Amino acid sequence: MQMGRTILSESLLYKDLGQLTKDKSRWEESIPYVAGLLSHESVKIQAKALWLLGEMGLEYPSAVGKSVETIASFWESSEPLLRERAINALGRIGRADYSLIEPYWSGLFSFATDEEPKVRLSFIWASENIATNTPDIYENHMPVFAELLADSDDKVRMEAPEIFRVLGKRRPEFVRPYLELLQHVSESDGNSVVRIHSLGAIKATIKQLQTP
């Protein structure tokens, strides 16, 4: 019977978080509540809270900044979903205010080789978010993303060219050395989305390089 109440409680809590996700007018005042759920016993609730804190952090970075250390602690989790969501959250917060996640930024790169494809995918996605407003920090890290263009997982390879597109629009000189590789991928990868995204990265970069 106790188990039934626990399951019901988790279900209702998850539903409440879903409703909160849709009601942005409540976000700012609800940040402490959501942050408190990071200590919940349910992985499902923790994952939802991490995701929502990331979205809240994009809107209210300073308010969520107090929870960055706790969010980053989930990197050590044996649950791939929690590693994935923590990386995503820091990417969103870092997009709004890089200084809040700067102490953890270099640590993100360890997830480029995580055993779980979804975690590697989250690393790329978070990097795109951060690079949108803070591109210069990626100048010496492009080889990491070049390796991911040849990842064994289709979804990872589909996302990998997107960081080149994001940076190609902002710092095309960072992408220039990889145009030949991107061209090769656009012609040879077995996945059509990978080929299309690679061409998109090439076009975005060349357009910026040719802009006076």
N, C-alpha and C positions, 0 to 999 in steps of 0.2 A: 504494500500500500504506500509506504514511504517512497518507494521507487516511482510509483505512478505520479505522486505529487511533484517529485523532482523533475521528471520528464515534462510534466505539464508546465512547471515553473520555467524551465528552459525554453519550451515552445512559446509561451506567452512573452518571455523576455526577448526572444528573437523577433517575434512579431512586433513588439514595441520598438525595437531598434530599426526594423524595416519602416515603420511609420515615421520615426524620427528622421530617417534618411531622406524621406520625401518632403519633410517640413523644415526647410532651411531657416525659417523664422525662429526656430527653437534651438538652432545649432549652438550659438555662442553661449547661451545660458546652460546648455546641456553638456558642455565639454567635461566638466569634473565628473559628472555621472558616467559618461561613456569611458573616461579614463579609469574610473574605479572598476569597471568591468574587465579590465585587463588581468585582474587577479581572480576572476571567476574560474570555477573548476572545469567548466565546459570548453573544449577546444573550439566548438562551433561559435560560442558566444565571444570568446577571445578573438577569434578570426574576424567576426563581424565588427567588433569594437575597433580592432586595428584598422580595418578598411575605412570605417566611418571617421576615425580620428585623422586619417590621411586626407579625406575629403574636407573635413572641418579645418584641418591645418592649411589647406590651400586658401581658405577664406579668412581664417583667424589664426595665422601662424604664431603670433606671440602667445596667445592663450594656450595653444597646444604644445608650445615649446617646452613647457614644464614637464611634459610626458615623454620627451624624445629619448631620454636615457632608458626609460622603461620599455618603450617601443623597440629600441635597438637591442635590448636584452633578449628579445624573442629570436634573434639571429641564431642563438645557441640551441634553440628548440630542436628536438628530434622529429617534430611534426613538420613536414614540408609545407603544409598550408600556413602555419604560423610564420615560418621563415619568409615565405612568399608575401604574406600580407604585411609583415614588418618592413620589408624592403619597399613595397609599394607605398606604404605610408610615409616613409622617409623621403621617397622621391617626390611625393606631392607637397610635403612640408618644405622640402628643399627647393622646390620650384618657386614657392612664395618667398622664402627667406633662407638662402643658402647658409647664412651664419649659424642658424639653429642646428643644422645637421653636419656642419663642417668637421667636428671631431670624429664623426663616423664615416665620412665620405670615402676615405681610402679603404676602409673595411668592406665597403660594398663590393670591391673588385674580387674578393675571395669567392663570391657567389657566381662569378662568370664560369666557374668550373664545378658548380654544385652538381651532385649526382642526380638531382631531380630536374627535369626539363622545365617545369613550371617556375622553379626558382631562378633558373638561368634566364628565362623569359622575363621575369619580374626585374631582374638586374638591368636588363636592357631598357625596359619600360621606365624604370626609375631614373636611369641615366638620361633618357630623352627628356624627362620632366625637368631634371636639374639643369641640363644643358640648354634648355629653352631660354633661361634667363641668366645662366652663369656658364657660358660656353668655354671660356679661356682655360679652365682647369682641366679640360680634356686633351689639351694639345699633345701631351706625352703619353697618352693612354690609348691611342687609336689601334695599336696592334692587338689589344685585347678584343676589340670589336671585330677586327678583321678575322680573327680566329673563329668567332661565332658565326661568320658567314658560311662556314663549313660544318656547322654543328650537325650532329646525327639526327636531331629532332626537327621535323618540318616546321612546327610552330615557332621554334627558336630562330630558325633560318628565315622565316617569314618576317620576323620582327627586326632581326639584325640590321638590314639595310636602312631601317628607319632612323637609327641614330646617326647614320651618315647623311641622311636627308636633313635632319634637324640641324646638324653641325654645318652641312653644306650651305645652308641658308644664312648662317651666322658667321662661320669661320671657314670659308671654302678652302683656304690654304691648308687646313688640317686634313681635308678629304682628298685634296689633289693627288697625293701619292698613292691613293687607293682606287683611282678611277679605272685603271686597267683591270684590277681585280674585280671591281664591281661590274665592269663590262663583261668579263669572263663569266661571272655568276649569272648575269642577265641573259647569257646565251646558252649556258650549259646546265643550270640547275633543273632538276626534274619536276620541281614544283612551280606552277605558273605564277603564283602569288609572289614567290621569292624573286622570280625574274622581273615581274612588274615593279616590285618595290625597289629592286636594284636599279632599274632604269629611272625610277623617280628620283632616287638619290643622285644619280649621275646628272640628270637634267637640272635639278635644283642647284647643284654645285657649279656646273658650267655656266648657268645663268648668272650666278653671283660673280664668278670669275671674269665674266665678260662685261659686267656692269662697271662703267667708268667711276 
